[in-house]
């Protein structure tokens, strides 16, 4: 089992990996608390889905780590089917995840 754990730790994303991150809040108009939604991170030039994860149910933020600079497009998908998907485009990754 220890050997398998080492393989997972050493695995790297050679195409899209890097030292940067994207942090983005997922909100819904007039909704409290913040919303937990599935968010897809896509490479903007190719449209390829690179990562996907749920936003934090407490803070509403999604945090994609270990990325190259970008540009990225983020799609927030509503699993309740109450709202349409929302996209954020031209997002660049930064060291601390904030907007440049």
MOURQUI-V219314 format. One record per run of one state. SS is the DSSP state (@ for helix, = for strand, . for the rest). FROM is the first residue (numbers start at 1). TO is the last residue. If there is no record, write none. Layout:
ss=(SS;SS)
from=(FROM;FROM)
to=(TO;TO)
This chain:
ss=(.;@;.;=;.;=;.;=;.;=;.;=;.;=;.;=;.)
from=(1;2;11;20;26;38;44;49;55;61;68;72;78;86;92;94;95)
to=(1;10;19;25;37;43;48;54;60;67;71;77;85;91;93;94;100)
